[in-house]
Amino acid sequence: MANNFQFFHKSPVQIRFNDFDILKHVNNSIYQNYFDIARSNYIKQVFQEKIQWQANGLVLAKVTLEFIRSILVDDEIEVVTKIYHLGNKSLKMFQQIIDKKSHEVKATCDSVMVAYKGSSDKPHPIPQKWREKIIAFEKDIDFKN
């Protein structure tokens, strides 16, 4: 996905020794962990509340990762995160792993998250207070279109 997003959320990532494979780069299975950590940080920062996941939450419905460049031993990275679409029951989130020194994009993640309520196994409308907080945070996106 090509984008011209302005990212307001950044999560630094600590690369751990066990993230590396025999070729001395981060194993591709670890990239999703980095995106998950940043996704959780985004929710915590933007929603500004302790989510009661048993009552209301978001689940991943679709994840598309693109590996662009290897993450190497000496790289310093961060994940930038953007919600760029709000539907009634779902939202779309775009993330990039960025090298902090060179600003090179290492990988991207485009995902769809679906809201749920309680133990129901069905999608539920995104709570209005979450919607308002996302709209206020992602001030450059017109969510009406």
C-alpha positions in Angstrom: 0.0 0.0 0.0 1.5 3.3 -1.1 0.7 6.1 1.3 1.3 9.7 2.1 0.3 9.4 5.8 1.5 11.7 8.5 2.2 9.5 11.5 1.4 10.9 14.9 2.2 7.7 16.8 5.6 6.2 17.2 6.7 3.2 19.3 10.4 2.6 19.8 11.3 -1.1 19.6 13.9 -2.9 21.7 15.5 -5.6 19.5 16.2 -8.6 21.7 19.1 -11.0 21.3 16.7 -13.9 20.6 15.0 -11.9 17.7 17.9 -12.7 15.5 18.4 -15.8 13.3 21.6 -17.4 12.2 22.0 -14.9 9.4 22.2 -12.1 12.0 19.0 -10.4 11.0 15.6 -10.3 12.8 13.7 -13.4 11.9 10.6 -12.6 9.8 8.3 -14.2 12.4 9.3 -11.5 14.9 8.1 -8.5 12.8 4.5 -9.2 13.7 5.4 -9.0 17.4 6.8 -5.5 16.8 3.6 -4.4 15.0 1.5 -5.9 17.9 3.4 -4.0 20.6 3.0 -0.8 18.6 -0.7 -1.5 18.1 -1.2 -2.0 21.9 0.8 1.2 22.6 -1.4 3.1 20.1 -4.6 1.9 21.8 -3.3 2.8 25.2 -2.2 6.3 24.2 -5.1 7.3 22.0 -8.0 5.7 23.9 -6.5 7.0 27.2 -8.3 4.3 29.3 -7.7 0.8 30.5 -9.6 -1.3 28.1 -11.8 -3.9 29.7 -11.2 -6.5 26.9 -13.9 -8.8 28.3 -16.5 -6.1 27.8 -15.4 -4.2 24.6 -12.5 -4.7 22.4 -10.9 -5.0 19.0 -9.7 -8.2 17.3 -7.6 -8.6 14.2 -9.6 -9.7 11.2 -6.9 -9.3 8.5 -3.2 -8.6 8.5 -1.0 -8.1 5.4 2.7 -7.8 6.0 5.3 -6.7 3.5 8.9 -7.3 4.2 11.0 -4.7 2.5 14.5 -4.7 4.1 16.1 -6.8 6.7 16.4 -5.6 10.3 20.1 -6.0 11.2 21.9 -6.3 14.5 22.9 -2.6 14.9 19.6 -1.1 13.5 17.6 1.2 15.8 14.0 0.9 14.8 10.6 2.2 15.7 7.0 1.4 14.5 4.8 4.2 13.3 1.0 3.6 13.4 -2.0 5.2 11.7 -5.7 4.5 11.7 -6.7 5.7 8.3 -10.3 4.3 8.0 -13.2 4.1 10.4 -16.2 2.0 9.5 -19.2 1.3 11.7 -17.8 -2.0 13.2 -14.2 -2.0 11.9 -11.2 0.2 11.3 -8.1 0.0 9.1 -4.6 0.5 10.6 -1.4 1.0 8.7 2.0 0.6 10.3 5.7 0.8 9.2 8.9 -0.4 10.9 11.4 2.5 10.3 15.1 2.6 10.8 15.5 5.6 13.1 18.9 6.6 11.6 18.3 6.2 7.9 14.5 6.6 7.9 14.4 3.5 5.7 11.1 1.5 5.8 11.9 -2.1 6.8 8.4 -3.5 6.7 4.7 -2.5 6.5 1.6 -3.9 8.0 -1.9 -3.1 6.8 -4.6 -4.5 9.1 -8.3 -4.6 9.7 -9.6 -4.7 13.3 -13.2 -5.4 14.2 -15.0 -4.2 17.4 -16.8 -6.7 19.6 -18.8 -6.4 22.8 -18.6 -8.9 25.6 -18.4 -12.6 24.9 -20.6 -12.3 21.8 -18.9 -13.8 18.8 -20.3 -11.0 16.5 -19.0 -7.6 15.3 -20.3 -4.7 17.2 -20.2 -0.9 16.5 -17.0 0.8 17.5 -17.8 2.7 20.8 -18.5 6.4 20.2 -15.9 7.5 22.7 -13.2 5.5 20.9 -14.3 6.9 17.6 -14.1 10.5 18.9 -10.6 9.9 20.3 -9.3 8.4 17.1 -10.8 11.3 15.0 -9.1 13.8 17.4 -5.8 12.0 17.3 -5.7 11.4 13.5 -6.5 15.0 12.8 -5.3 14.9 9.2 -7.8 12.2 8.1 -11.4 13.0 7.0 -13.2 9.9 8.3 -16.5 11.0 6.7 -15.3 9.9 3.2 
